[in-house]
């Protein structure tokens, strides 16, 4: 069986590695892949946003199944085009991908179907938004409507910051058309939980929960990033909270999408805030999270390809989705300057990281240069993942591996999982 995986980050590396465990898999093509994925799949230099190139390759190579992993090709309709060729796909079509691609659509959906979330106002004109932030409660959150590489959400502590956010999005067009509309919403307080879920549009089966670490510096300081590390499971996500989320958020969302004529099939990411009033949705993503995937899939004991095929075929209800009782931690080793400007092309030495028992390296921003050397090619370069029977052991293993990785300017947070460990001890 030949499989096409679209994307080239750590999330896609984790997906490729898990798919390879199925004995029916013969060839995996990764478009474009990266320096680490190249060891497990045939990487093809076609960008994830080159829909015509993707469709042409899939057709000429007669692939049997496609996994569209990143948000951009999903929003551009990659699944629609591939399915039109008769190629089964894992991932939502363009209409369903709006749940991430348009925050205005997502907020409207939650309001219409009474799914708990932050109160908000939607603005189509910059002056109206500027007038509103001059009197709205602080802090406030300003969000660009469309996709913005994870940078289109700004938490504003002052009115000046809120005005600057509106100006940047709607007037200066920092995110292009993604900022043509903005959502200004109330600032929610409480711990965050990430939950990825498989769904075929009728049945939904959540994966193990996780906790992301977005800020660049220890102690949740510094700029927001795409994620400096993750742990799973999240100790705050108790069975009681999970049941409440299923009844108040997960099932209502799946039913709402079906009711709107755009049933969601694929992986739906729920970014949740555990507030004093109960769990609320901060955001939806229409795909696997990154780096959440790197800690969730290593704990999955069911066959990933079988689950993905069940999602595509619409028979997820009959397919087991199971996870181990252990824990996982992923520590991101990133380029100096990230999430701001950073250099590329720095030679990477992974040392003995790959020989650490229980550790796996997921390549996020790597490439092979003309001499075949592994070099940096992004801000987030490598994710060192550790798996163990306890969270403490998983964290120890992840750092054992991460600390052996060397390249010029490399840095990492030193407290991934620390907060989770403290919470777990309090609950013990």
N, C-alpha and C positions, 0 to 999 in steps of 0.2 A: 504494500500500500504506500503510495507517494503522497506526502502531505506538504502543503504550503503554509508557512508561518510568516505573517507580515509584521515587520518591526525589527528593531535592532538594539534593544536595551537589556537591562537586567531582568525585567519581567519576561521578555521573550526568551532569554537564556534559560530561565527556570521552566518555562513552558516546554521548550525544546527538549530539555533534559528529562522532564516527566513523560513526554510523549514517546521518547526513545525506549522507555521501559516496556512498551507494548510490543510483543514479538511479531505482530503483523506489520509493523512499520518497516518499510524498506529504505526509502529516501525521504529526507526532510529538506526542503528548499527554504532558505531564510532570505527574505527580501527587506532590507539589505543585510541583516545579520551584523555581526561584529567579530572582533578578534578572538573571542572565546567561543562564540557560537560556531565558528569555522571548524572547530574540532569535532563537532557533533552533527553538523548539517552542511549542505552546499550553499554557501552565501552567494547571492547574486546582486550585483550593484544596480538595483532598482529601488528608488526611494519609496517609502511607505505611502507617500502622497501622490505618487505617479500611477493613478488609477488605470490609465490606458496601458502603461507598461506592465502592470500587475496582471491585468486581464489577458493581455497578449501572451505573457509567459505561462500563465495557468492553462491557457488553451493549447499552446504549442507543446507543453510538457504533459498534458493530459493528467493533471493532478486529481487525486481521488477525494481530497478533503482539504479545506482551507480554514485557517485560524487567523482572523483579523484582530490583532491585539491593541494597537494604539487608537486614540480617540480621533485623530484627524482623518484617516482613511474611512473609519466608520461614519463620520459626519459627512464625508464626501460621497458616500454610497457605494463603497467597495463591495459590501455584501450583496447589495441589489444586483450589481453588475455580474458578480461571480455566479450567483444563484440563477441568473438569466441564462447562463451557459450550461446549467445543469450540474454545477459543482456545489455539493453540500458545504455549508459554512457554519462556523461557530462565531457568533457575533450578531448584534442587532442590525436591522436595516436602517436606512437613512432616517426614516420617520421616527423610529424608536430611539435612535441615537440622539435625538433632540433633548432627551432627558438630561444629557450633559452639555450638548452643543448649544443649548439655549437656556440660560437661567430663568429667563422670563417664562418660557414654556414650563419649566420644572416648578417654579413658584406658583404659577397659575394652576397646575395640576394638583399640587398639594392643597391649595386654598379651596378648589372646587370639590375635592374629595375628602376634605377634613383630615389631612395627614399632618401631624404636629410638626411645625417648623417655626422659624422666626417670623415675626410680623414684618411686612415690607411695603415699599412703594416702588413702582416702576416708572421710569422717565424716558421719554423719547426726545426731549429738548433739554439742552444744557442749562439754559437759564432757569427752567422750572426746577431742575435738580439742585442748582446752586441756591435758589431761594429756599428750598426745603431743608438743606443741610445747615442753613443759617439759624434754624430753630429746632431741629430734631434733637432727641435725647442723645447724649454722648456717654461712652464711645459709640460709634456707629460703624457699619460695615458697608463699603461700596464695592459692588461687583460688576464687572463688564459682562454683558449678556452672553457673548460667545466664547469660544476657546481662546486661551491666551497663554499657553505653555505653563499653566499653573501659577501665573503671575497676575491674573486679573481680579484678585480679591484683596482688598486693602482694609485693614482694621484701623480706623481713624480715631485717635484720642481727642483731637481738637477740631474746631470748626475750620481752621486753616488747613489742616491735613485733609479734611473731607472735601473742601473746595479744590484743593490741589488734585485730589483723586478724580473728581468729576472733570476738571479741566484736562487732565492727562488723557482720560478715556474718551470724552465726548468732543473735545475741541482740538486737542493736539493729535488725536487719533494714534496714540502710542500702541494700541493693539489693533489698528486698522478698523475694519467694519465690526469687529467683535465689541467695540465700545460705542457703537451707534445708539444702543440702548443700555441703560444701567439700572441695576436694582440697588436700592438703599434699604438696608434692613437693620433690625434691632440687634444689638450685640448680646449673644447668649453666653452664659457662664456655666462652667462645669467641665468635667473631664471628657475627653473625646474617645470614641471607639470607632474602629473601622470594621465593617462586616462585608465580605464579598459573598455573593450568592449565585448559584447556578439557577437558571429558570428557563423553561421552554414556553413561557407565556401563560401557562396554566398552573404548573407546579413550581414551587420555589424551595430550594434546599440550601440553606446557609452553610458556609464554610466556617472554619474555626476563626474566632475574632482576633484582632490584632491592635497594636498601639504604635502609631507612627511618631517620629520625632522630627518636626519640621524645621525648627530653628537651627542656624548654622553652628551656634556655640553651646558649650556645656551649660546646664541649668536653664535650658530654653531661652538663651540670649542670642542676640544677633539677628540677621535677616532671615526671612522665610526662604526655604529651599524646596526642592522637589521631594525631600525626605533624606535625612541623615542616618536613618536606621529604624528598625522595627523589631517588635517582639510579638510572639504569639504563644498561647492565647493571652488576651487582655484580662488581668485578674478582676477588673471592675465589672466585666460582662458576665454577671451571674445568671444561672438558669432562670431566675425570676424575671430579670430584665430581658433576657432573650425571648421569653414567652410573651412579654408585653410588646416587644418590638415586632414579633411575628404578627400579633393580633392588630396592633395599632399602626404599623408602618409597612412591613414587608408585604403581607397579603393585600392590604388596601392599595399599595402602589402597583402591584401586578394586575389587580382587577381594574384599576383606573386606566392603565395603559391599554388594556384590552377594550375597555369601554370607549376609549378615545379612538379606536380603530387602528392602533399601532402597537400590537402586543410585543412585549420585549422578550427576545430570545438571545441568551448569551450569559455573560457575567455582569450582574448589576452590583455596583459598589455603593454601599450606604455609609456616608460619613455622618456619624451621630454625635450629639452632645447630650450627656446625661445631666439634665438640669434639675433644679428642685421641683419642677412641675412634671418631671418624667422625661423619657428620651425624646429628642427632637432631631429632625433631619437638618444637617448643615448643608450637605450637598449630595448629589447623585453623580456617579461616574458610570459611563456606559461600557466599562471594560474592567479587566483586572487592574488593581492598583500597583504602583511601583514606588517603594520597594515592598509593599505588603505581600505581593505574590511570592517573593523570595523566602518568606517565612511560613506562608500558608501551604504551598504545594509540597514542601518537604515533609509535612505532617500528614499529607493525604495518603491513605492506604488503598483507596479505590483506584481503578485504572482511569487516568485522565481522558484518554482518547474515547473510551467507552461512554464516559459521562458527556463529553462534548458531542458525540454522535447522537446520544439520546436527546440532548437539548435541541440539536438541529432537526431531529426526526419528530420531536414533540411527544416523546414517551419517557420523560424524566421520572415520572411517578414510579415506573417499574425498575429503575436503576439505582443501586445503592451508592450513596455518597458518604464515605466514612473517613475518619481521621484518628490518628494515634492519640494516646493520652500524654505524650511528651510535650516538649516546648522547643521553640526555635527563636534565634536572635540573628539579625542581620545588621552588620556595622558597615556603613558606606565609607570607603576611602576616596577622598575627593581631591580635585586639583586646587592648588593655591589660588586664592582670589574668588573662588566659587562662593555664593551664586552670582558674583559680579564677573568682571573680565578675568580670563585665565588663559594660559598658554596651552597649546596642544603639541603633540609629537614628542613628548618626553618618554624616554625608554623606561619600561617597567620591569622590575625584578620581583617576582612573586615569592622568591625564596622557597621555604619549605611549607608554605601556607596550605598547599593542596595535599600535603601528607599528614596534616593534623587530623587525628581520628575524630570523626563526626562533623568535619568541616567541609564546606563546598564553596568555591569561588564563583560568583555570578558576575559576568562582565557587563558593565553598563555603558561605559564610554571608552572602549578600546578599539584598536585597529592593528593590522599588520602592515608594516612599512615595506618599501621596495626590497629590503633585505630579509623580509620575513620576521623582523623583530616586533615584539609586542610593544605598542606605544599608546600614550593617552590620546583620546579623541573626543573628550567631553568633560563636563564639570564633575559629574559623578562617575568615577572611573571603575571601581570594583566594589562588589558587595561580598563581605566575608560572612558566611552564614554558618552558625553552629546549631546542631540539634542534640538534645539530650533528654534524659528522663525528667529533669527538673529545669526550671527557668534559670536558676543560678548556674547550673552546669552548661546550659546552652550559651549563656552570655560569656562564660569563661572560655569556651571553645571558640566562639566567634572572635573574641579579642586575641586569643592565641594565634589565630590565622591572620587577622588584620594587621597585627604588629610586625609581621614578617614581610609585608608588602612595601616595596621601595620604589619611589620615583621622585624626581625633583619637585618640591613644593607640596608633597602629599600631606594631608592632614585628615583627622577624624574626630568626632566627638568621643569623649572618654566616659560618658555616662549613659550610653544606650541601655535601657532596661533598668536603670537604677531606681527610678520612680516606681516601676512595676514591682520590683523586688520589695520595696518598702511597703507598698500597698498589700502585697501578698502576705508579708509578715504580720501586718496589722489584722488581716482577716484570719490568720491561723489561730 
